[in-house]
C-alpha cells in the first residue's frame, strides 16, 4: 500500500521542475521566510503522552500519523500561505517529538525531511536525510527522498545520482525507476529516460511521458517525435491520442510533470 501511494506521487511528479498534468495552474507567490527556529531549545515530549502510553513507540506512531494529516492539510492551503506555514510547523514539531520518543522511527525521519523541504529549509532537510541514511544504511528510501529534494531545487544531476543509489539497492522498484526516468527526461537525456521508463511502465507510456516533458521544455519537434512513437507503439493509448488532438487544435498549454516527495 505504501509503494502504491508513493507511486502516485512519483507519477504525478515535478511541481517545481516541470510536467504530467496539462495544467495552466499559476504557481503561488513564494511564501515568506519562515521564522527562525531556535537551536538551543529542543522540543519537549507532552507529559500526557508519557503518562498515558507506556509504549513510547506507539506514542511516536500517533504523532507521525497526526503530522502526516497536517502535511496533507497544508497542501490544501495554497491560498492561505500564513496558515499553511503554521500547519507545516505544527507537523515539524510532531515529527521532532516522535523522534525524541523513538529515535529509530523511519517515518518520522522521512516526514521531518519532507517538511523542511516544503518550508524551503533545504539545509536542514539535507542534514535530516543524511543522518537518516547513516543511521539506516539498508533503507533506500532516504536516497530517494534526498533525490526528490534535489528535484525540487532543479538540481537534476544530483537528483539522478541519489536515485541511482536508491535503484542500486532496489533494482525492481518502479517508483525509483519512474522518478529517475523523468529526471533524466527533464535534464534532456531522452534515450536514457525512455529506457528507464520502459522498464517501469512499458514503451508506449515511456514515449508519451518523454514527449510531455519535451513539450514542457518547448522542445516541440522532439516532443512530437516521441508522441508519434508512442502512438505507433500503441495506437490505442488514449492519453497520447488526446494530447495529439489538443496540439493539432492549437493547444500549447503547459504540459507539466510535478516532482513530489513520496509519503
N, C-alpha and C positions, 0 to 999 in steps of 0.2 A: 504493500500500500504506500509506504514511504517513497519507494522508487517511482511509483506511478504518479504521485503528486509532484515529485521533483522533475519528472519528465515533462509534465505540463509546463513547468517553469522554463525548462531548457528549450522547449519548442516554441515558447512564446517570445523568447529571447530579445535582448539589446535595447532596452528603453533609452539608454544614454548613448548607444553606439550605432544603431541602425537596424531592422526590417521585418516581420511576418504578418502583421496586420495592415491592411490597406487603410491607414488612418491618417486624417489630416488634423488630428488632435494637437492642440498647441501645448508646448512644453511650459509648465508653470514657471513663473519667475523664480530665480534662485532664492531659497529660503534664507532668512537672516542667520548670521553666525550664531551658533549655539552658545549659551552662557558657559564660561569656563568651569570645568569640572574640578572641584577641589581635590588635590592629590594627597593631602595629609589625612583627610577623614575617610575611612573605609566604611562601606555600608554595614549597618548592624542588622543582625537577624531579629525579626519581630519576636518578642517574648512569647506570644501566644502559640507560635509555631513550635518553639522548643518545648513548651509545657504540654501541649495537647497531642503532639505527634512524637512518639518515641523513636520513630524511624526517620532520621534526617534525609535519607534518600527519597522517601515518599514526599516529604515536605518540599524537597528540591524539584521533584517531578510536578508537583502542584504549581510551584512558582513558574516553571518553564511553560506549563500549559496556559497560565494566565498571561505570561509575557507574549506567547505566540498569538493569543487573542488580541492583545494590544497592537502587535505588529500588523495584523490584518486590519484592525480598526484604523490604524494610521494611514494605510494605503488608500482608504476611502475618504481621507480628509484633505485632499489636494487643494481644495478651495478655502481651507482654513489652516493656513500654514502655522500660525502660533499654536493652535490646538494640536496639530499634527506633531509638532516638536514636543509638546508636553506629554503626549501619549507615548512617543518613542523614548523619551527619558524615563518614563514610568516602566516601560518594558526593559530598558537598560538596567535600571535598579533591580528589577526582579531577577534578571539573568545573573547579575552580580551576587545577589543573595543566594541564588540557587548554587552557585559555585562555592560560596562560603560554606553552605551546608554539605555539599557533595562535590569536592574538588575533581572528582572523576566523571562528572556529568557531561557527556559529549554534546548533547543537545543544547546545554547551557553555553558551552564554548561557541558552538555554531551560531546560536541566536545572538550572543553578545557581539560577535564579529559582524554579523549582518546589520545589527542596529547601528554600530559605529559607521558602517558603510552608508547606511541611509541618512545618518546625521552629517555625512561629509567628513568625518574624522578618520581619514584613511590611515593615518599613522597608528592610531590605537587599534584600528581594525587589523592592520598587518601584524602588529605586535601580538594581538589575541590569537590570530591564526597560526603564527609561528610558534607561540607557546603550546598551542594545541597539537600541532603535528610533531613537536618534540616529545610531548607527553604521551601521544598516541601514535607511535610511528607506523603502526599497521593500518591506520584509518586513512583511506584515500580521500575521504570526503573533505578534509581540510585543505588539500591541494586544489580540489575543485572550487571550494569557497574562495580561496585566495585568487584563483583564476577569475572568478566572477567579479571580484573586487577590481582586478586589473581591467576587465572588460568595461566596467562602469567608468573607469578612468580613461578609456580608449587607448590603453597600453596593450595592444593586441599581441605583440611579440612576447611579452611576459605572461600574458594570459595563456598563450599556446604552450609555453614552457611548463607551466604548472598543470595544465590539463593533460599534457603528455605524461607527466609524472603520475597523475591520478590514473591515467589509462594503462600505464605500465603495471600498476598494482592490480587493476581490474580490467583486463583487455576486452571483456564481453559487456561492459557497462554501456548501455545505449545512451544514457544521459551524457556521459563523458564524450562518447563518440559524436553525438549530435552537437554538443556545445563546441567541441574542438573543430568540427567541420564548419560550423557557422562562423567561428572566429577566423578560420583560415580564409573563408569566403570574404569576410569583412576586410581582411588585410590584403585581398587581391590574389591570393594563392588558390585559384579556382580549381585546378586539377586535383590538388591535394584535398580540397573541400569536397569535391564530387566523390572521390574515393572513400573518404571517411563517412560522408552522409549516406552513400550507397550501402555501407555496412549496417547502418542503423535504421534506414527507412526504405531502402530499395532505390534503384537507379532513377526511375521517373520522378519520384519525390525529391531525390537529391538534385537533379537538374532543375526542377521547379524552384526549390529554395535558393539555389545559387542564382537563378535568374532573378528572383525577387531582390536578393542582396545587390546584384549588379545594377538593377533598375534604381534601387535606392541610392546607389552611388553615382547615378546618372551616367553609367556606362551602358547606354541603351542598346547599342548594336550587339555587344556581348550578351546583354541580358536577353534580348530577343533570340539570339542564337541558342542559348540554353533553354529558353522557354519552348522553342520548336523541338529541341532534343527531347524534352520532357513529353511532349505530345506524340512524337514519333515513337518513343519507347512505350507509352501507354496513351492511346488516343482517347480513352475514357477517363482520364484524370481530370475530374471536374474543376478543381481549383485552377489548374493550368488553362483549361478552356475558358473559364470565366475571366481570368486575367488577360488572356489574349483578346477576348471580346472587348474588355474595358479599354485596352490600349488602342485597339483598332477604332474604338469610338471616341478617341481623343482624350481619354482619362490618363493624365500623367501625375496622378496623386503620389503621395509619399508612401512608398512601399517599405514598411519597416519590419525589422525583427528586433524584439526587445530582449536584451540580456537581463535576466533577473536572477538573483540569488535564490537557490532552492530552499524549501522549507525543511 
